[in-house]
Amino acid sequence: MAATFHLSHTVTPSPTTQNELKSLTNNSSPNLNLSFSNCKTLKELKQLQCYIMKNGPSHNPSHFNKLISSCVQIGTHETLHYAKNAFEIFTKDNQQIIHSLFMCNSLLRGYASIGLAQNAILLYVYMLVMGVVPDKFTFPFLLSACSKITAISEGLQVHGVVVKMGLEKDIFVTNSLIHFYAECGDIQLGRKVFDKMLDRNVVSWTSLINGYAGRGLAKEAVSLFFDMVEAGVQPNAVTMVCVISACAKLKDLELGGKVCTCISDLGVKVNVLMVNALVDMYMKCGDICAARRIFNECADKNLVTYNTIMSNYVHHGMASEALVILDEMLQQGPRPDKVTMLSTIAACAQLGDLFVGKLSHAYVFRNGLEVWDNISNAIIDMYMKCGKREAACKVFEHMSNKTVVTWNSLIAGLVRDGDVELAWRIFDEMLESNLVSWNTMIGALVQASMFEEALELFKEMQNQGIKPDRVTMVGVASATGYLGALDLAKWVYTYIEKNDIHIDMQLGTALVDMFSRCGNPPSAMHVFRKMEKQDVSAWTAAIGVTAMEGNAEGAIELFNEMLKLEVKPDDVVFVALLTACSHGGSVDQGRQIFRSMNKTHGINPQIVHYGCMVDLLGRAGLLEEALDLIHSMPMEPNDVMWGSLVAACMKHKNVELARYAAEKITQLAPERVGIHVLLSNIYASAGKWSDVARVRLQMKEKGAKKLPGSSSIEVHGLVHQFTSGDESHAENNQIGLMLQEMNYRLSKAGYVPDTTNVLLDVDEQEKVHLLSRHSEKIAMAYGLITTGQGIPIRVVKNLRMCSDCHSFAKLVSKLYNREITVRDNNRYHFFKEGFCSCRDYW
């Protein structure tokens, strides 16, 4: 709307329908009292008008005032059109202008009430052209119309006229100005009007409070409310709804309680609107019991009441409770609408309740609610979560208006269903995508361990000019961490800072984990310390940093710091603590922490905690104690736990116990390839080649294949991957020469290959050759020939690092004066000047 109020902007009245009105005079008389106020429909108005035109004077101002007022009272587009035609007939005689103001104000009120804001503005311009002088009743209606279409320019001109006419002291006009500015988003101008008022009433205060609350300034809204109470102005129900809603936005239960106390102290009568606001406020503040109590005590619940509590239940993940409310609503409440069905379908999706979901779908279809895109999108989501992909696709295909949200719902469902390939194909077919689409796809690729593809998609997203948000960067940080690409990790963190992406707890935790996985504990802890707020997940990530280093003391210090800050530990943080003790060889501290779980913190140890203890005891060579712990567990041990014991048996060369544990694993998880490989390796290290042959024959019969060892290294932003014995790299010749040089220099320094790590029945020379081509050695050699002197080398390995490669890396770090980081599938090894951070304990 760009209309301006200049007198030159004349409006020519449209052709009147005087002949139409006069033609209605006939012999039929209306079956009602001769009063416009008794008319309920346009037909009755027309009948009465015709009767009056036929039987008496019809052009006096009083008659037209009553006719137009009645049209406005009925308040439909048709009656207002009829009123406008009647007004044009009346104003055709310029001598009647003096009587036109009341009619104009009535029409303005009508236009504003049903949202015909442009008509109201044009009528005002027409008034000025006609010479009709507006009064204090004109401007509230006109400003109300302007607020509905955010006509800020026109409203400012009206404000100017108000000042010129000296009406800025009229409380009704100034209240309308406050409301107008608040609705148009310029709350500061509204506040200026408010501050200049000599006399304020409840409407003045409420309009400004509502303006603050509606513009995300909830704290200011509540503060103004208490100023209002202090000023002795009695709030009404509308005021209270605004303030309660502001408390809901703040999620401040204490503040909400103070506001509720005011309701009681001030004697404000509680109506259903206030009940709805209170239920929403208590729900959003987390006091579910108080919300439910208020809901139950309300005798005149309406549709909004039911929808409010249902949507909040769904938001809190309390889907069963939402369906209980629905059942009550169907028995004694109002008829469900689209908002009700959105909550119902979302609840079914959370519960995987296909039966109620289908009933909801049928209700939607019978009542024509499927035309609402968000309803159909929710149904797609529900069917996907209930495992009914065909039904979801059928709904998708039948949608006439597939929005980007619709496509996103289908993609998200396919991702949850595990079909990342199809989700990606559909994503590529989308004609229009938004940030949610990209975030969903990047997150899906990360979940599917397609980390390089996720980062490529992120680059494509940037190329298309789509600005990422914190959700995007959580996925990117996760992918970067799993790849162990430190240079990229540093770029990601710098990118987040430069683009002012807010680092909340989720993103901060992801960044801590990213740097930890990339072998950079100082950067990980730097991010952690900079976080504005840390929840237990963030503390767990930080403790995990020390766990990867094998720094049990550092992990325990962090845990104690967390407790001092009154962050309640969960079961996950104890996994990180026990892992740190395991990697650091701190058996006594591990035992103490394990005992404290239940005694001090009230957390019952789960199977994963017992697994950590078995790993801790096994690494320390306490194999019998580990076995006793397994037998004393209150739950059945799983294959992972027996696997930890087998790994410990390999380290300490206890073949018989390893055989026993391996048999347990075969019973629990016969499909596990790794344990057969590990058992084969134990036999090989003990020289029992017949047992090796037997285990490997069993593997062959089952079609099981050993996972080949592989290592990756990031150089100049590119990740290069090598497998054991790899000769396929473009620079293989240079790598081979470097390996020869490394072996020569290390041999001179006293290095002797540990051929016990070659678990094949071959001669010693062949074992030495096989050892020399382990993937981490190839990666280290490539790092030495492609990076400058003194540049750290970082390698990521998919399997546990063998003892020979560990000794090899220590000597390389010393002889070549390089810091070398190797992240295997178990922990980090930081090699420097011939020493490793694990102190040869892993």
C-alpha positions in Angstrom: 0.0 0.0 0.0 1.6 3.2 -1.2 -1.4 5.6 -1.2 -0.8 9.1 0.2 -3.3 11.5 1.6 -3.0 14.4 -0.8 -6.1 16.4 -1.8 -5.0 15.9 -5.4 -5.5 12.2 -5.0 -9.2 12.3 -5.8 -11.4 9.2 -6.0 -14.3 9.2 -8.3 -17.2 7.3 -6.8 -18.2 4.1 -8.7 -21.5 4.2 -10.6 -24.2 4.0 -8.0 -27.0 1.4 -7.9 -29.7 4.0 -7.2 -31.9 2.4 -9.9 -31.3 -1.0 -8.4 -32.4 0.2 -5.0 -35.5 2.0 -6.4 -36.4 -1.0 -8.5 -36.9 -3.1 -5.4 -39.9 -1.1 -4.5 -42.8 -3.5 -5.0 -45.9 -4.6 -3.3 -44.2 -7.1 -1.0 -43.8 -5.9 2.5 -41.1 -7.2 4.9 -42.2 -9.7 7.5 -40.4 -7.9 10.3 -40.7 -4.8 12.5 -40.0 -1.5 10.7 -36.5 -1.1 12.2 -33.1 -1.6 10.5 -31.6 -2.8 13.8 -33.8 -5.9 13.6 -32.5 -6.9 10.2 -30.2 -9.9 10.3 -29.5 -10.5 6.6 -28.9 -8.4 3.5 -32.2 -9.6 2.0 -34.1 -8.3 5.0 -32.3 -4.9 4.7 -33.2 -4.6 1.1 -36.9 -5.5 1.8 -37.1 -2.9 4.5 -35.4 -0.3 2.3 -37.8 -0.9 -0.5 -40.7 -0.7 1.8 -39.6 2.7 3.2 -38.9 4.1 -0.3 -42.4 3.1 -1.4 -44.2 4.3 1.7 -42.4 7.3 3.0 -39.4 9.7 2.8 -36.1 7.9 2.3 -33.5 10.6 1.6 -33.2 12.1 5.1 -29.8 11.6 6.9 -31.3 9.7 9.7 -32.6 7.0 7.4 -29.2 6.6 5.7 -27.4 6.6 9.0 -29.5 3.7 10.2 -29.2 1.8 6.9 -25.4 2.1 6.8 -25.0 1.3 10.5 -27.1 -1.9 10.1 -25.1 -3.0 7.1 -21.9 -2.5 9.1 -23.4 -4.4 12.0 -24.1 -7.5 9.9 -20.5 -7.1 8.6 -20.2 -9.0 5.4 -18.6 -7.9 2.1 -22.0 -7.8 0.5 -23.6 -5.6 3.2 -20.7 -3.2 3.1 -20.9 -3.0 -0.6 -24.6 -2.2 -0.3 -23.8 0.4 2.4 -21.2 2.0 0.1 -23.7 2.3 -2.7 -26.3 3.8 -0.3 -23.6 6.3 0.8 -22.8 7.3 -2.7 -26.5 7.9 -3.4 -26.7 10.1 -0.3 -23.6 12.2 -1.1 -24.6 12.8 -4.7 -26.3 15.9 -3.3 -23.4 18.1 -2.2 -25.7 20.0 0.2 -25.8 16.9 2.3 -22.1 16.8 3.0 -22.5 18.1 6.6 -24.4 14.9 7.4 -21.8 12.5 5.9 -19.3 12.2 8.7 -21.3 9.7 10.7 -21.8 7.6 7.6 -18.1 7.7 6.8 -17.1 6.7 10.3 -19.6 3.8 10.2 -18.2 2.6 6.9 -14.6 3.0 8.2 -15.5 0.9 11.2 -17.0 -1.8 8.9 -14.1 -1.9 6.5 -11.6 -2.1 9.4 -13.5 -4.9 11.2 -13.6 -7.3 8.2 -10.1 -6.5 7.0 -10.9 -4.3 3.9 -8.1 -1.9 4.8 -7.5 -0.5 1.4 -11.2 0.4 1.1 -11.0 2.2 4.4 -7.9 4.2 3.3 -9.5 5.1 0.0 -12.7 6.2 1.7 -10.7 8.5 4.0 -9.1 10.1 0.9 -12.6 10.5 -0.6 -13.7 12.2 2.7 -10.9 14.7 2.4 -11.7 15.4 -1.3 -15.4 15.9 -0.4 -14.5 18.3 2.4 -15.7 16.0 5.2 -13.7 16.9 8.3 -12.7 13.8 10.3 -13.2 13.8 14.0 -11.8 11.8 17.0 -14.0 8.8 16.0 -12.6 8.6 12.5 -8.9 8.0 13.4 -9.3 4.9 15.6 -11.1 3.1 12.8 -8.7 4.3 10.2 -5.6 3.4 12.2 -7.1 0.0 12.9 -7.4 -0.5 9.1 -3.8 0.7 8.5 -2.4 -1.7 11.2 -4.0 -4.7 9.4 -1.9 -4.2 6.2 1.1 -2.6 8.0 0.5 0.6 6.1 3.2 2.5 8.1 3.5 5.4 5.7 -0.2 6.1 5.7 -0.4 5.7 9.4 2.4 8.3 9.9 0.4 10.7 7.8 -2.7 10.1 9.9 -0.6 10.7 13.0 0.4 14.1 11.6 -3.2 15.0 11.0 -4.0 14.0 14.5 -1.4 16.4 15.9 -2.5 19.2 13.6 -6.1 18.8 14.8 -5.0 18.8 18.4 -6.4 15.3 19.0 -3.2 13.8 20.4 -4.6 14.4 23.9 -7.7 12.2 23.2 -7.0 8.9 25.0 -8.9 6.9 22.4 -7.0 8.3 19.5 -3.6 7.9 21.2 -4.5 4.3 22.2 -5.1 3.6 18.6 -1.8 5.1 17.6 0.0 2.9 20.2 -1.8 -0.1 18.8 -1.0 0.9 15.2 2.7 1.3 15.9 2.9 -1.9 17.9 1.2 -3.9 15.1 3.4 -2.4 12.4 6.5 -3.3 14.4 7.7 0.2 15.3 7.3 -0.3 19.1 9.7 2.6 19.8 7.3 5.1 18.2 4.5 3.5 20.1 6.4 4.0 23.3 7.0 7.7 22.5 3.3 8.2 22.1 2.7 6.4 25.4 5.3 8.4 27.3 3.7 11.7 26.2 0.2 10.7 27.4 -0.9 12.7 30.4 -3.8 10.2 31.1 -3.5 6.5 30.4 -6.0 3.7 30.9 -5.9 0.0 30.8 -6.1 0.0 27.0 -3.0 2.2 26.7 -0.9 -0.1 28.9 -2.3 -3.3 27.3 -1.6 -2.1 23.8 2.0 -1.3 24.5 2.5 -4.6 26.5 1.0 -6.5 23.6 3.3 -4.7 21.2 6.4 -5.6 23.2 5.3 -9.2 23.6 4.5 -9.5 19.9 7.9 -8.2 18.8 10.0 -10.7 20.8 10.5 -8.3 23.7 8.9 -10.5 26.3 11.1 -9.2 29.2 10.1 -5.6 28.5 6.4 -6.6 28.3 6.4 -8.2 31.7 8.4 -5.3 33.2 5.8 -2.9 31.8 3.0 -4.9 33.3 4.5 -4.6 36.8 4.9 -0.8 36.2 1.2 -0.8 35.3 0.3 -2.5 38.5 2.5 -0.1 40.5 0.8 2.8 38.8 -2.5 1.6 40.2 -4.1 0.7 36.8 -6.3 -2.4 37.1 -5.4 -4.9 34.3 -8.1 -6.8 32.4 -8.2 -10.2 30.9 -6.6 -9.1 27.7 -3.7 -7.6 29.6 -3.2 -10.8 31.5 -3.2 -13.0 28.4 -0.5 -10.8 26.9 1.7 -11.0 30.0 1.2 -14.7 30.6 2.1 -15.3 26.9 5.3 -13.3 27.4 6.2 -15.5 30.4 5.6 -18.5 28.2 8.1 -17.1 25.6 10.6 -16.5 28.3 10.0 -20.0 29.8 10.5 -18.4 33.2 8.4 -20.3 35.6 9.3 -18.1 38.6 8.2 -15.0 36.7 5.0 -16.7 35.6 4.3 -17.5 39.2 4.6 -13.8 40.2 2.2 -12.8 37.4 -0.3 -15.5 38.5 -0.1 -14.1 42.1 -1.1 -10.7 40.7 -4.1 -12.3 39.1 -5.3 -13.4 42.5 -4.2 -10.3 44.4 -5.8 -7.9 41.9 -9.0 -9.9 41.6 -8.9 -10.3 37.8 -11.7 -12.6 36.7 -10.2 -15.6 35.0 -11.9 -16.4 31.7 -11.2 -19.2 29.1 -8.7 -17.0 27.2 -6.6 -16.7 30.4 -6.9 -20.4 31.1 -5.6 -21.1 27.6 -2.7 -18.8 28.1 -1.9 -20.2 31.6 -2.0 -23.8 30.3 0.4 -22.8 27.5 2.7 -20.9 29.9 3.0 -23.7 32.4 3.5 -26.2 29.7 6.3 -24.2 28.1 7.9 -23.6 31.4 8.0 -27.3 32.1 5.4 -27.5 35.0 3.2 -30.1 33.3 1.3 -30.9 36.5 0.2 -27.3 37.0 -0.9 -27.0 33.4 -2.9 -30.2 33.6 -4.5 -29.1 36.9 -5.7 -25.8 35.4 -6.9 -27.6 32.3 -8.9 -30.1 34.5 -10.4 -27.3 36.6 -11.6 -25.3 33.6 -15.4 -25.8 33.2 -15.8 -24.1 29.9 -13.0 -25.5 27.8 -13.0 -24.5 24.1 -11.3 -25.8 21.1 -8.2 -23.6 21.7 -7.9 -25.1 25.3 -7.8 -28.6 23.9 -5.4 -27.7 21.1 -3.1 -25.8 23.4 -2.5 -28.7 25.8 -2.3 -31.3 23.0 0.3 -29.4 21.0 2.4 -28.9 24.1 2.2 -32.5 25.1 3.4 -33.5 21.6 6.2 -30.9 21.9 7.3 -32.4 25.2 7.3 -35.9 23.7 4.3 -36.9 25.8 2.4 -38.3 22.8 0.3 -40.8 24.9 -1.0 -37.9 27.1 -2.0 -36.0 23.9 -4.1 -38.9 22.7 -5.8 -39.1 26.1 -6.8 -35.4 25.7 -8.1 -36.2 22.2 -10.2 -39.0 23.7 -11.8 -36.6 26.2 -12.3 -34.0 23.5 -14.2 -36.5 21.3 -16.4 -37.5 24.2 -17.3 -34.1 25.5 -15.4 -31.4 23.8 -15.7 -29.4 20.5 -15.2 -31.0 17.1 -11.4 -31.4 16.2 -10.1 -29.0 13.6 -6.9 -28.9 11.6 -4.8 -27.8 14.6 -6.1 -30.8 16.6 -5.3 -33.2 13.8 -1.8 -31.9 13.4 -1.1 -32.7 17.1 -2.9 -36.0 16.8 -0.9 -37.1 13.7 2.3 -35.9 15.3 1.5 -37.9 18.4 0.9 -41.0 16.3 4.2 -40.5 14.5 6.0 -40.3 17.9 4.4 -43.4 19.2 4.5 -45.3 15.9 0.7 -45.8 16.4 -0.4 -46.8 12.9 -4.0 -47.7 14.0 -4.8 -44.2 15.4 -2.8 -42.7 12.5 -5.0 -44.3 9.9 -8.1 -43.2 11.8 -6.8 -39.7 11.8 -6.0 -39.8 8.1 -9.6 -41.0 7.5 -11.0 -38.1 9.6 -8.8 -35.6 7.7 -10.1 -37.0 4.4 -13.8 -37.0 5.4 -13.6 -33.4 6.6 -11.6 -32.0 3.6 -8.6 -31.1 5.8 -6.1 -32.7 3.4 -6.1 -29.4 1.4 -3.9 -28.0 4.1 -0.3 -28.7 3.1 1.0 -29.1 6.7 -1.7 -31.7 7.4 -0.6 -33.8 4.5 3.1 -33.3 5.3 2.4 -34.5 8.9 0.6 -37.6 7.5 3.6 -38.4 5.3 5.9 -38.1 8.3 3.6 -40.3 10.3 3.4 -43.1 7.8 7.2 -43.0 7.3 7.8 -43.2 11.1 5.3 -46.1 11.3 7.3 -47.9 8.6 4.6 -47.5 5.9 6.7 -46.0 3.1 4.2 -46.9 0.3 1.3 -45.2 2.1 3.5 -42.1 2.6 4.5 -42.0 -1.1 0.8 -42.4 -2.1 -0.1 -39.3 0.0 2.8 -37.5 -1.5 1.8 -38.4 -5.1 -1.8 -37.3 -4.6 -0.9 -33.9 -3.2 -1.8 -31.2 -5.8 0.4 -28.6 -4.2 3.8 -30.1 -3.2 5.6 -27.4 -1.3 9.3 -27.6 -0.3 8.1 -28.7 3.1 6.3 -31.6 1.5 9.5 -32.7 -0.3 11.5 -32.3 3.0 9.0 -34.5 4.9 9.4 -37.3 2.3 13.2 -37.0 2.3 13.4 -36.9 6.1 11.2 -40.0 6.2 13.4 -41.9 3.8 16.4 -40.9 5.8 14.9 -42.3 9.0 13.9 -45.4 7.0 17.6 -45.8 6.1 17.2 -45.3 2.4 19.8 -42.5 2.0 20.3 -43.3 -1.7 16.7 -42.7 -2.6 16.5 -39.6 -0.4 19.5 -38.2 -2.2 18.0 -39.0 -5.6 14.7 -37.2 -4.6 16.7 -34.3 -3.2 18.4 -33.9 -6.6 15.0 -33.9 -8.3 13.6 -31.1 -6.2 12.8 -28.0 -8.2 13.1 -25.8 -5.1 15.0 -26.5 -2.0 15.6 -24.6 1.2 18.0 -24.7 4.1 16.1 -27.5 5.8 16.4 -29.6 2.7 20.2 -29.2 2.6 20.5 -29.8 6.4 18.4 -32.9 6.2 20.6 -34.3 3.4 23.9 -33.4 5.0 22.8 -34.9 8.3 21.7 -38.1 6.5 25.0 -38.5 4.8 26.8 -38.1 8.1 24.6 -40.7 9.7 25.3 -43.1 6.9 29.1 -42.5 7.4 29.3 -40.8 4.0 31.5 -38.1 5.4 33.3 -37.0 2.3 30.0 -36.8 0.4 28.5 -34.7 3.2 31.3 -32.2 2.9 31.0 -32.1 -0.9 27.3 -31.4 -0.5 28.2 -28.6 1.9 30.5 -27.1 -0.7 27.7 -27.3 -3.3 25.4 -25.6 -0.9 27.8 -22.7 -0.6 28.2 -22.5 -4.4 24.4 -22.1 -4.7 24.5 -19.2 -2.2 22.5 -20.9 0.6 23.7 -19.6 3.9 24.3 -22.4 6.4 23.1 -22.2 10.0 24.1 -23.9 13.2 22.3 -27.1 12.2 24.3 -27.3 9.0 27.6 -26.8 10.9 26.8 -29.5 13.4 26.7 -32.0 10.5 29.8 -30.5 8.9 31.7 -30.6 12.2 30.7 -34.2 12.7 31.8 -35.2 9.2 35.1 -33.4 9.6 35.8 -35.0 13.0 35.2 -38.5 11.7 37.6 -37.9 8.8 40.2 -36.6 11.3 41.0 -33.7 8.9 42.5 -31.1 11.2 43.1 -28.4 8.6 39.5 -28.6 7.6 38.4 -28.5 11.2 40.3 -25.3 11.7 38.6 -23.9 8.6 35.2 -24.9 9.9 35.7 -23.2 13.2 37.0 -20.0 11.5 34.0 -20.1 9.1 31.6 -20.3 12.0 33.2 -17.3 13.8 33.4 -15.2 10.6 29.8 -15.8 9.7 28.5 -15.1 13.2 26.9 -18.5 13.5 25.7 -18.8 17.1 27.6 -21.6 18.9 24.9 -23.1 21.1 25.4 -26.1 23.3 24.8 -28.6 20.5 27.2 -26.9 18.0 29.8 -26.3 20.7 29.7 -29.9 21.7 30.0 -31.0 18.1 33.1 -28.7 17.7 34.7 -30.1 20.9 34.2 -33.6 19.5 35.5 -32.5 16.1 38.8 -31.2 17.4 39.1 -34.2 19.7 38.7 -36.6 16.8 41.2 -34.6 14.8 43.8 -35.0 17.5 43.8 -31.4 18.7 42.9 -31.5 22.4 44.0 -27.9 23.0 41.6 -26.5 20.4 38.8 -28.8 21.7 39.2 -27.5 25.2 39.4 -23.9 23.9 36.0 -24.3 22.3 34.6 -25.9 25.5 35.8 -23.1 27.7 34.4 -20.5 25.4 30.9 -22.0 25.5 28.4 -19.7 27.2 26.7 -22.7 28.8 27.7 -26.3 29.1 25.2 -29.1 29.7 26.2 -32.7 30.6 26.7 -33.6 27.0 29.3 -30.8 26.6 31.1 -31.9 29.7 31.0 -35.5 28.5 32.6 -34.4 25.2 35.3 -32.6 27.1 36.0 -35.6 29.3 36.1 -37.6 26.1 39.0 -35.4 24.9 41.0 -36.4 27.9 39.9 -40.1 27.6 41.3 -40.2 24.0 44.6 -39.0 25.4 44.5 -41.6 28.2 44.6 -38.7 30.7 42.6 -40.2 33.6 43.6 -37.5 36.1 42.5 -34.8 33.7 39.1 -36.5 33.1 38.5 -36.8 36.8 39.4 -33.2 37.4 36.9 -32.1 34.8 34.2 -34.4 36.3 34.8 -32.8 39.7 34.6 -29.4 38.2 31.3 -30.3 36.6 29.9 -31.5 39.9 30.9 -28.2 41.6 28.9 -26.4 39.0 25.9 -28.5 39.9 25.6 -30.2 36.5 23.9 -33.5 37.2 25.9 -36.4 35.7 24.2 -39.0 33.5 25.1 -42.5 32.6 27.0 -41.4 29.4 29.5 -39.3 31.3 30.5 -42.3 33.3 31.3 -44.2 30.1 33.7 -41.4 29.2 35.3 -41.4 32.7 35.7 -45.2 32.8 37.2 -45.1 29.2 39.7 -42.5 30.4 40.7 -44.7 33.3 41.0 -47.7 31.0 43.2 -45.9 28.5 45.3 -44.4 31.3 45.7 -47.7 33.2 44.1 -46.2 36.3 42.5 -49.3 37.7 41.9 -48.2 41.3 40.3 -44.9 40.2 38.2 -46.8 37.7 36.9 -49.1 40.4 36.1 -46.1 42.7 34.2 -44.3 39.9 32.3 -47.5 39.1 31.2 -47.9 42.7 30.2 -44.3 43.1 27.7 -44.5 40.2 25.0 -46.0 42.4 26.1 -45.1 45.9 26.8 -41.4 45.3 25.0 -40.4 42.1 22.0 -42.9 42.1 22.8 -44.2 38.6 22.5 -48.0 38.1 25.4 -49.2 36.0 24.3 -50.5 32.6 25.9 -53.1 30.5 28.1 -50.5 28.8 29.6 -49.6 32.2 30.3 -53.2 33.0 31.9 -53.4 29.5 34.2 -50.5 30.4 35.2 -52.2 33.6 36.0 -55.4 31.8 38.1 -53.5 29.3 39.9 -51.7 32.2 40.6 -54.9 34.1 41.6 -56.8 31.0 44.0 -54.1 29.8 45.7 -54.2 33.2 46.1 -58.0 32.9 43.5 -58.7 35.6 41.8 -61.3 33.4 40.3 -63.4 36.2 38.8 -60.4 37.9 37.3 -59.3 34.6 35.8 -62.8 34.1 34.4 -62.7 37.7 32.8 -59.3 37.0 31.1 -60.7 33.9 29.7 -63.6 35.8 28.5 -61.4 38.7 26.6 -58.9 36.4 22.8 -58.5 37.0 22.3 -58.8 33.3 23.4 -61.2 30.6 26.8 -60.2 29.0 26.7 -59.3 25.3 29.1 -60.1 22.5 30.9 -56.7 22.9 31.9 -57.4 26.4 33.2 -60.9 25.6 35.0 -59.2 22.7 36.8 -56.9 25.1 37.9 -59.9 27.1 39.2 -61.6 23.9 41.2 -58.4 23.0 42.7 -58.4 26.5 43.6 -62.1 26.2 45.4 -61.3 23.0 47.4 -58.6 24.7 48.4 -60.9 27.6 48.6 -64.0 25.5 46.0 -66.1 27.4 44.9 -68.5 24.7 42.6 -70.7 26.7 40.5 -67.8 28.1 40.4 -66.3 24.7 39.0 -69.5 23.3 36.3 -69.6 26.0 35.3 -66.0 25.4 35.3 -66.5 21.6 32.9 -69.4 22.0 30.5 -67.2 24.0 30.6 -64.6 21.2 30.0 -67.3 18.5 26.8 -68.3 20.5 25.6 -64.7 20.8 26.7 -63.2 17.5 27.9 -65.8 15.0 27.9 -63.2 12.3 30.7 -61.1 13.9 33.7 -61.4 11.7 36.1 -59.3 13.8 36.1 -61.7 16.7 37.0 -64.7 14.5 39.9 -62.6 13.1 41.0 -61.7 16.6 40.9 -65.3 17.7 42.8 -66.3 14.6 45.4 -63.6 15.5 45.7 -65.0 19.1 46.4 -68.5 17.8 48.9 -67.1 15.3 50.8 -65.1 17.9 51.0 -68.3 19.9 52.2 -70.2 16.8 49.2 -72.5 16.8 48.9 -72.5 13.0 46.5 -75.5 12.8 44.0 -73.6 15.0 44.5 -70.5 12.8 43.7 -72.6 9.7 40.6 -74.0 11.4 39.2 -70.6 12.4 39.9 -69.1 9.0 38.3 -72.1 7.3 35.2 -71.5 9.4 35.3 -67.8 8.3 35.6 -68.8 4.6 32.6 -71.3 4.9 30.5 -68.4 6.4 31.6 -66.0 3.6 33.2 -63.7 6.2 36.0 -61.5 5.1 38.6 -59.7 7.3 38.4 -56.0 7.1 41.6 -54.7 5.6 43.6 -52.2 7.5 43.5 -48.7 6.1 44.9 -45.3 7.0 44.2 -41.8 5.8 46.2 -38.6 5.9 45.1 -35.0 5.1 47.6 -33.0 3.0 46.8 -29.6 1.6 43.1 -30.0 2.2 42.9 -33.4 0.4 42.4 -36.7 2.2 44.6 -39.6 0.9 43.7 -43.1 1.9 46.0 -46.2 1.9 45.4 -49.8 2.6 48.0 -52.3 3.8 50.3 -53.2 1.0 48.8 -50.5 -1.2 50.8 -49.7 -4.3 48.0 -47.9 -6.3 48.8 -44.3 -5.3 50.0 -42.0 -8.0 53.2 -41.2 -6.0 53.8 -44.9 -5.1 57.4 -44.8 -6.3 58.3 -41.8 -4.1 56.5 -43.5 -1.2 58.5 -46.7 -1.7 61.8 -44.8 -1.7 60.8 -42.9 1.5 59.9 -46.2 3.2 63.3 -47.7 2.3 65.0 -44.6 3.7 62.9 -44.7 6.9 63.6 -48.4 7.5 67.3 -47.8 6.9 67.6 -44.9 9.3 65.4 -46.7 11.9 67.5 -49.8 11.7 70.7 -47.8 12.3 68.9 -46.4 15.4 68.3 -49.9 16.7 64.8 -50.6 15.4 64.0 -54.3 14.9 60.6 -55.3 13.3 58.3 -57.1 15.7 57.3 -59.9 13.4 54.9 -61.4 16.0 52.4 -58.8 14.6 52.4 -60.7 11.2 49.8 -63.3 11.8 50.6 -65.5 8.8 52.6 -68.7 8.6 55.3 -67.3 6.3 59.1 -66.9 6.7 60.7 -64.1 8.6 61.8 -62.1 5.5 58.2 -62.1 4.2 56.9 -61.0 7.6 59.3 -58.1 7.6 58.2 -57.1 4.1 54.5 -57.3 5.1 55.2 -55.2 8.2 56.8 -52.5 6.2 53.7 -52.1 4.1 51.2 -51.5 7.0 48.9 -48.7 6.0 49.9 -46.3 8.8 53.6 -46.6 7.7 52.6 -45.8 4.1 50.6 -42.8 5.3 53.5 -41.5 7.4 55.9 -41.9 4.5 53.5 -39.9 2.3 53.3 -37.2 4.9 57.1 -36.9 5.1 57.5 -36.4 1.3 54.6 -34.0 0.9 54.9 -31.7 3.9 57.6 -29.3 5.0 60.1 -29.9 7.7 58.6 -29.7 11.2 54.9 -29.9 10.0 52.9 -32.3 12.1 51.7 -35.5 10.5 48.2 -36.8 11.4 47.0 -40.3 10.4 43.6 -41.8 10.9 43.5 -45.7 11.0 40.4 -47.9 10.9 41.8 -50.7 13.1 43.9 -50.9 16.3 47.5 -49.9 15.8 49.8 -52.8 16.1 52.8 -52.7 18.5 55.4 -52.7 15.6 53.8 -49.7 14.0 53.7 -48.0 17.4 57.4 -48.5 17.9 58.1 -47.4 14.3 56.1 -44.2 14.8 58.0 -43.3 18.0 61.3 -43.6 16.3 60.1 -41.6 13.2 59.0 -38.8 15.4 62.5 -38.6 17.0 64.7 -39.1 13.9 62.6 -36.8 11.6 61.8 -34.3 14.3 58.1 -34.5 13.6 55.0 -34.6 15.8 52.9 -37.6 14.6 49.3 -38.2 15.6 47.7 -41.6 14.9 44.0 -42.0 15.7 43.1 -45.7 15.6 39.7 -47.2 16.3 40.4 -47.1 20.0 42.2 -44.0 20.9 44.7 -41.3 20.0 48.5 -41.7 20.0 50.5 -38.5 20.1 54.2 -39.2 19.2 56.8 -36.7 19.9 60.6 -37.0 20.3 60.4 -40.8 20.5 57.6 -41.0 23.1 53.9 -41.6 22.9 51.2 -40.1 25.0 49.7 -43.5 25.7 53.0 -44.5 27.5 52.8 -47.8 25.5 49.5 -48.7 27.2 46.7 -49.2 24.7 
